[in-house]
């Protein structure tokens, strides 16, 4: 997996050099190499040179989704470097969706010359690193961290996100289940981390108020091997009852949701699965009849010129996936902010790039999310998008209305 990432980074370097006339090179996640990259960019003579970073799970159990995020970020940097006439390099930081690793990577980013960062991916990671970024005055924009407290706790003052929080997505999903699936009882399982627990806490009272019996269970989403297999099988065997016709799985690992569904099928239990965000992985989670909500749209069949260019462009780095689309938007926000600083005759710094990001105003037609991108004072997205998919008999994700 690491060899593949190095090849991707080399390809990105070639593309940036061709589009911007720069001799800079992409770098690894260490602070030393990040500084070397920035120095190389400055030496290229570009009128507007800067470095940004990205944190994501590029290896580990959710690498499928993390690599989607990386590939879309790489594409945004390459496209914006060319269209905006700037020279920005992207430094990669693999967190494996682990807060302790994210903390180490964040310290390296802070020690580098990066003027903004993309990610981390998980809410639990943002909880860990937010105060570090805040003290450094460094903007970080996530395309997937949705825990409401991230923007209300006051600890993450330089955090912004281009996706709705759980207080938007949770009620949307719960009300869809109530209106369209009409269960008498549901099983809802968190994977013992902040993102999952946040959605459960929002959805449960809405389902209960509608007269639906809620069976809330927990399993350790970081388990692997036989321990994980036994935990998932136990959930199906001893926790999923015959009257629970819907199982809500707000998990970050799509393969776990797939195994849960296969276990239920093997045991002859008739249940409709409803996954969220991290389960949106067509190659890993494809149980027919399942519903999957996500904070990003599927633009694979869009007729928009921008969307078509993004779908075609990301293929240079890796396979298309809807989970990565918001990370393109997050990276585009940082790139446009850097460009605006340069147009104002200033040298990009953490302070002026953060200020420019806060003033972001990208129209719906100008980004793949299909909604205006602007930020509230606390860093939340001003709009409230939401997307829902139904997996058909062929295992294909079909976009459907959320209400």
Secondary structure per residue as TSV (DSSP state, phi and psi in degrees):
chain	resnum	aa	ss	phi	psi
A	1	X	-	360.0	-40.3
A	2	X	H	-66.0	-37.2
A	3	X	H	-60.8	-37.2
A	4	X	H	-65.5	-39.8
A	5	X	H	-64.0	-39.3
A	6	X	H	-65.5	-36.6
A	7	X	H	-66.5	-40.1
A	8	X	H	-61.7	-43.9
A	9	X	H	-61.7	-39.3
A	10	X	H	-64.6	-40.5
A	11	X	H	-63.4	-40.0
A	12	X	H	-62.5	-41.1
A	13	X	H	-58.3	-44.5
A	14	X	H	-62.6	-40.7
A	15	X	H	-67.0	-42.3
A	16	X	H	-65.0	-41.1
A	17	X	H	-62.5	-40.0
A	18	X	H	-69.1	-38.0
A	19	X	H	-82.5	-25.4
A	20	X	H	-124.0	-2.5
A	21	X	-	67.5	30.7
A	22	X	-	-103.2	151.1
A	23	X	-	-103.2	12.6
A	24	X	-	-72.6	162.5
A	25	X	-	-129.7	154.5
A	26	X	-	-74.0	161.3
A	27	X	B	-134.5	174.8
A	28	X	-	-86.2	-166.6
A	29	X	S	-88.5	-5.1
A	30	X	S	-74.1	151.6
A	31	X	H	-65.5	-34.7
A	32	X	H	-64.9	-46.7
A	33	X	H	-70.3	-31.8
A	34	X	H	-63.0	-41.8
A	35	X	H	-65.6	-39.2
A	36	X	H	-64.1	-38.4
A	37	X	H	-62.9	-46.4
A	38	X	H	-63.0	-40.8
A	39	X	H	-61.7	-41.4
A	40	X	H	-63.3	-39.6
A	41	X	H	-64.3	-41.9
A	42	X	H	-65.3	-35.7
A	43	X	H	-71.6	-12.7
A	44	X	T	-72.6	-15.6
A	45	X	T	87.0	8.5
A	46	X	-	-65.6	145.7
A	47	X	S	-69.4	-25.2
A	48	X	S	-141.4	94.0
A	49	X	E	-114.8	141.0
A	50	X	E	-161.8	169.0
A	51	X	E	-126.0	141.6
A	52	X	E	-126.5	167.0
A	53	X	E	-125.0	162.1
A	54	X	E	-135.1	135.3
A	55	X	E	-112.4	130.4
A	56	X	E	-167.0	165.0
A	57	X	-	-83.8	82.8
A	58	X	-	-84.9	-14.1
A	59	X	S	-133.4	169.5
A	60	X	S	99.9	-170.0
A	61	X	T	-67.1	-21.9
A	62	X	T	-115.6	28.4
A	63	X	H	-59.6	-31.0
A	64	X	H	-54.4	-44.1
A	65	X	H	-80.0	-38.6
A	66	X	H	-62.9	-38.4
A	67	X	H	-68.9	-33.8
A	68	X	H	-57.7	-46.6
A	69	X	H	-62.0	-44.0
A	70	X	H	-60.2	-46.3
A	71	X	H	-64.2	-40.5
A	72	X	H	-69.0	-35.3
A	73	X	H	-65.5	-43.5
A	74	X	H	-59.9	-41.6
A	75	X	H	-64.5	-44.4
A	76	X	H	-59.8	-42.0
A	77	X	H	-62.7	-46.7
A	78	X	H	-64.2	-44.7
A	79	X	H	-67.3	-43.2
A	80	X	H	-72.8	-34.9
A	81	X	H	-56.1	-42.0
A	82	X	H	-74.8	-47.3
A	83	X	H	-75.8	-30.5
A	84	X	H	-96.6	-9.1
A	85	X	T	70.1	35.5
A	86	X	-	-116.6	173.7
A	87	X	E	-133.5	89.4
A	88	X	E	-115.8	134.1
A	89	X	E	-106.8	151.2
A	90	X	E	-114.6	118.5
A	91	X	E	-97.7	130.6
A	92	X	E	-94.5	138.2
A	93	X	E	-137.3	106.0
A	94	X	E	-83.8	117.7
A	95	X	-	-103.3	-15.7
A	96	X	T	57.7	21.1
A	97	X	T	60.9	32.5
A	98	X	-	-117.2	119.0
A	99	X	H	-53.7	-40.6
A	100	X	H	-66.0	-38.7
A	101	X	H	-69.4	-40.7
A	102	X	H	-59.9	-37.1
A	103	X	H	-62.5	-45.4
A	104	X	H	-62.5	-43.0
A	105	X	H	-66.4	-38.4
A	106	X	H	-64.1	-40.8
A	107	X	H	-61.4	-36.5
A	108	X	H	-68.3	-39.6
A	109	X	H	-63.9	-44.6
A	110	X	H	-61.6	-35.6
A	111	X	H	-76.4	-12.8
A	112	X	T	-88.4	-170.7
A	113	X	T	-97.0	11.8
A	114	X	-	-59.1	137.2
A	115	X	S	-101.1	-7.2
A	116	X	E	-164.4	162.3
A	117	X	E	-137.1	150.3
A	118	X	E	-109.9	133.9
A	119	X	-	91.6	-170.9
A	120	X	-	-68.5	173.5
A	121	X	S	-79.6	-42.0
A	122	X	S	-96.7	147.5
A	123	X	H	-60.6	-38.0
A	124	X	H	-64.8	-30.1
A	125	X	H	-72.8	-41.9
A	126	X	H	-62.3	-39.2
A	127	X	H	-57.2	-37.7
A	128	X	H	-76.0	-38.1
A	129	X	H	-103.7	-13.4
A	130	X	H	-53.1	-48.4
A	131	X	H	-62.6	-31.2
A	132	X	H	-66.5	-48.0
A	133	X	H	-61.9	-39.2
A	134	X	H	-62.2	-46.2
A	135	X	H	-63.9	-29.9
A	136	X	H	-84.8	-6.8
A	137	X	T	65.5	30.6
A	138	X	-	-107.9	120.4
A	139	X	E	-67.2	137.3
A	140	X	E	-137.1	131.2
A	141	X	E	-118.9	121.6
A	142	X	E	-102.5	144.8
A	143	X	S	-105.5	16.4
A	144	X	S	-157.2	-10.0
A	145	X	-	-83.3	116.4
A	146	X	-	-117.9	-0.5
A	147	X	-	-60.0	124.6
A	148	X	G	-55.8	-38.3
A	149	X	G	-63.2	-17.5
A	150	X	G	-61.7	-29.2
A	151	X	G	-108.4	-0.4
A	152	X	T	-115.4	-12.5
A	153	X	S	-75.1	-21.0
A	154	X	S	82.0	0.9
A	155	X	S	-89.6	-20.7
A	156	X	-	-116.9	64.6
A	157	X	T	-72.1	-10.7
A	158	X	T	-113.5	15.1
A	159	X	E	-90.3	137.0
A	160	X	E	-138.9	156.7
A	161	X	E	-142.8	148.9
A	162	X	S	-103.6	14.1
A	163	X	S	-123.7	155.6
A	164	X	-	-71.7	155.5
A	165	X	-	-85.9	178.4
A	166	X	H	-63.6	-24.2
A	167	X	H	-71.2	-13.2
A	168	X	H	-96.0	-51.7
A	169	X	H	-70.4	-41.8
A	170	X	H	-57.3	-54.5
A	171	X	H	-61.1	-37.5
A	172	X	H	-59.6	-47.3
A	173	X	H	-67.7	-45.3
A	174	X	H	-61.0	-43.8
A	175	X	H	-68.1	-31.9
A	176	X	H	-66.1	-43.0
A	177	X	I	-60.6	-44.8
A	178	X	I	-62.1	-46.5
A	179	X	I	-76.5	-40.0
A	180	X	I	-106.4	-33.1
A	181	X	I	-94.9	-23.9
A	182	X	-	48.8	50.4
A	183	X	-	-79.0	155.2
A	184	X	S	-88.9	-25.8
A	185	X	E	-150.8	147.7
A	186	X	E	-133.8	150.7
A	187	X	E	-101.9	127.5
A	188	X	E	-125.3	126.6
A	189	X	E	-123.8	122.8
A	190	X	E	-94.8	157.5
A	191	X	-	-103.6	26.9
A	192	X	S	66.7	35.2
A	193	X	S	-142.7	170.8
A	194	X	H	-59.9	-46.3
A	195	X	H	-58.9	-52.0
A	196	X	H	-63.4	-45.9
A	197	X	H	-63.5	-34.5
A	198	X	H	-63.2	-45.6
A	199	X	H	-66.2	-40.2
A	200	X	H	-60.7	-42.8
A	201	X	H	-66.4	-27.8
A	202	X	H	-82.4	-42.0
A	203	X	H	-75.7	-37.2
A	204	X	H	-57.0	-50.7
A	205	X	H	-64.9	-29.0
A	206	X	H	-69.1	-44.3
A	207	X	H	-65.0	-42.1
A	208	X	H	-64.0	-41.9
A	209	X	H	-62.0	-29.1
A	210	X	T	-82.2	4.2
A	211	X	T	87.4	14.2
A	212	X	-	-94.4	131.6
A	213	X	E	-76.5	126.6
A	214	X	E	-111.8	122.6
A	215	X	E	-104.3	103.8
A	216	X	E	-96.2	123.5
A	217	X	E	-127.3	165.0
A	218	X	E	-134.1	142.0
A	219	X	-	-137.1	163.8
A	220	X	-	-87.3	106.2
A	221	X	T	-70.0	-9.9
A	222	X	T	-93.7	-2.9
A	223	X	-	-64.6	155.8
A	224	X	-	-138.1	171.9
A	225	X	H	56.8	-139.6
A	226	X	H	-64.1	-34.4
A	227	X	H	-62.0	-45.4
A	228	X	H	-65.1	-46.4
A	229	X	H	-58.8	-41.5
A	230	X	H	-68.0	-38.0
A	231	X	H	-64.9	-44.3
A	232	X	H	-66.6	-42.4
A	233	X	H	-64.6	-37.0
A	234	X	H	-65.5	-38.1
A	235	X	I	-58.7	-44.8
A	236	X	I	-69.8	-43.8
A	237	X	I	-70.4	-48.8
A	238	X	I	-108.7	-13.1
A	239	X	I	-111.0	-30.3
A	240	X	-	-86.4	109.5
A	241	X	-	-93.2	166.2
A	242	X	T	-66.6	-25.5
A	243	X	T	-86.1	-7.2
A	244	X	E	-89.9	94.0
A	245	X	E	-88.0	-5.8
A	246	X	E	-130.7	134.4
A	247	X	E	-119.4	118.6
A	248	X	E	-94.9	124.0
A	249	X	E	-123.4	84.2
A	250	X	-	-83.0	68.3
A	251	X	-	-110.3	162.9
A	252	X	S	-102.5	-3.6
A	253	X	-	-118.2	106.6
A	254	X	H	-63.3	-36.2
A	255	X	H	-62.3	-33.2
A	256	X	H	-67.3	-40.7
A	257	X	H	-64.3	-39.8
A	258	X	H	-61.1	-44.6
A	259	X	H	-65.8	-39.0
A	260	X	H	-58.2	-45.4
A	261	X	H	-64.7	-40.1
A	262	X	H	-66.5	-38.6
A	263	X	H	-63.4	-41.8
A	264	X	H	-63.6	-41.2
A	265	X	H	-65.1	-42.5
A	266	X	H	-63.4	-34.0
A	267	X	T	-86.9	2.5
A	268	X	T	73.4	21.9
A	269	X	-	-90.9	126.5
A	270	X	-	-91.9	106.9
A	271	X	-	-146.2	139.5
A	272	X	E	-93.2	125.2
A	273	X	E	-87.6	144.3
A	274	X	E	-133.7	101.1
A	275	X	E	-98.0	169.6
A	276	X	E	-135.9	147.8
A	277	X	G	41.8	-84.0
A	278	X	G	-64.5	-19.0
A	279	X	G	-84.6	-5.4
A	280	X	-	-76.6	81.7
A	281	X	-	-146.5	92.0
A	282	X	T	-55.6	-26.8
A	283	X	T	-82.0	-15.9
A	284	X	T	-114.7	-33.8
A	285	X	-	-121.9	105.1
A	286	X	-	-146.1	40.7
A	287	X	-	-73.0	116.9
A	288	X	T	-55.8	140.4
A	289	X	T	89.9	-5.9
A	290	X	-	-77.5	152.2
A	291	X	E	-111.9	142.3
A	292	X	E	-136.3	121.5
A	293	X	E	-96.4	153.1
A	294	X	E	-150.5	157.8
A	295	X	S	-87.2	-3.0
A	296	X	S	-124.7	149.4
A	297	X	-	-84.4	162.9
A	298	X	-	-94.0	111.7
A	299	X	-	-104.0	13.7
A	300	X	T	-63.7	-26.9
A	301	X	T	-114.4	11.7
A	302	X	-	-65.5	146.6
A	303	X	-	-96.1	-1.1
A	304	X	-	-62.3	137.5
A	305	X	H	-60.9	-40.2
A	306	X	H	-64.9	-48.0
A	307	X	H	-61.7	-42.2
A	308	X	H	-62.8	-38.7
A	309	X	H	-66.7	-37.7
A	310	X	H	-68.2	-45.9
A	311	X	H	-61.1	-42.7
A	312	X	H	-69.5	-39.7
A	313	X	H	-70.1	-37.4
A	314	X	H	-68.2	-21.3
A	315	X	T	-62.0	-20.1
A	316	X	T	-69.0	-22.2
A	317	X	T	-108.5	-30.6
A	318	X	S	173.6	178.3
A	319	X	-	-65.8	147.6
A	320	X	-	-67.5	145.1
A	321	X	-	-157.3	137.4
A	322	X	G	-62.9	-26.1
A	323	X	G	-61.7	-29.0
A	324	X	G	-82.8	-13.4
A	325	X	H	-58.3	-46.8
A	326	X	H	-61.2	-28.4
A	327	X	H	-70.7	-31.6
A	328	X	H	-58.9	-47.3
A	329	X	H	-62.9	-41.2
A	330	X	H	-62.9	-42.9
A	331	X	H	-67.6	-38.5
A	332	X	H	-61.6	-37.2
A	333	X	H	-60.0	-47.8
A	334	X	H	-64.2	-40.7
A	335	X	H	-65.3	-43.4
A	336	X	H	-67.0	-34.4
A	337	X	H	-65.5	-43.9
A	338	X	H	-61.5	-43.1
A	339	X	H	-60.9	-41.7
A	340	X	H	-66.5	-34.7
A	341	X	H	-63.7	-44.5
A	342	X	H	-65.3	-39.9
A	343	X	H	-64.1	-25.4
A	344	X	T	-83.7	3.1
A	345	X	T	81.4	16.7
A	346	X	-	-107.3	157.8
A	347	X	-	-87.2	128.9
A	348	X	-	-56.7	130.0
A	349	X	-	-135.9	170.6
A	350	X	H	-62.7	-39.6
A	351	X	H	-69.1	-48.4
A	352	X	H	-76.4	-27.4
A	353	X	H	-70.4	-41.8
A	354	X	H	-59.5	-44.3
A	355	X	H	-61.4	-41.0
A	356	X	H	-68.3	-37.4
A	357	X	H	-62.6	-40.6
A	358	X	H	-63.7	-23.3
A	359	X	T	-92.9	8.8
A	360	X	-	-53.5	134.6
A	361	X	-	-148.7	82.7
A	362	X	B	-103.6	121.1
A	363	X	-	-66.0	160.6
A	364	X	G	-55.9	-38.6
A	365	X	G	-72.8	-12.0
A	366	X	G	-100.1	9.0
A	367	X	S	-149.8	155.9
A	368	X	T	-73.9	-11.1
A	369	X	T	-73.1	-20.1
A	370	X	S	75.4	14.7
A	371	X	S	-133.8	154.3
A	372	X	-	-61.1	139.5
A	373	X	B	-107.1	109.7
A	374	X	-	-148.5	155.8
A	375	X	B	-115.2	142.9
A	376	X	-	-73.1	169.8
A	377	X	T	-60.5	-29.0
A	378	X	T	-87.0	-1.0
A	379	X	S	100.2	-7.9
A	380	X	-	-71.2	152.9
A	381	X	B	-67.7	135.7
A	382	X	S	-66.5	-36.4
A	383	X	S	-85.5	177.1
A	384	X	-	-134.9	70.6
A	385	X	-	-76.6	162.2
A	386	X	-	-164.6	147.5
A	387	X	E	-138.5	147.5
A	388	X	E	-139.0	139.8
A	389	X	E	-127.3	149.8
A	390	X	E	-120.3	132.0
A	391	X	E	-89.5	119.0
A	392	X	-	-82.1	-175.7
A	393	X	T	-64.0	-20.7
A	394	X	T	-92.3	3.0
A	395	X	S	81.4	15.1
A	396	X	-	-93.7	139.8
A	397	X	E	-80.3	123.0
A	398	X	E	-114.5	123.0
A	399	X	E	-69.4	132.0
A	400	X	E	-132.6	161.0
A	401	X	-	-61.8	148.8
A	402	X	-	-86.5	-9.5
A	403	X	-	-116.9	360.0
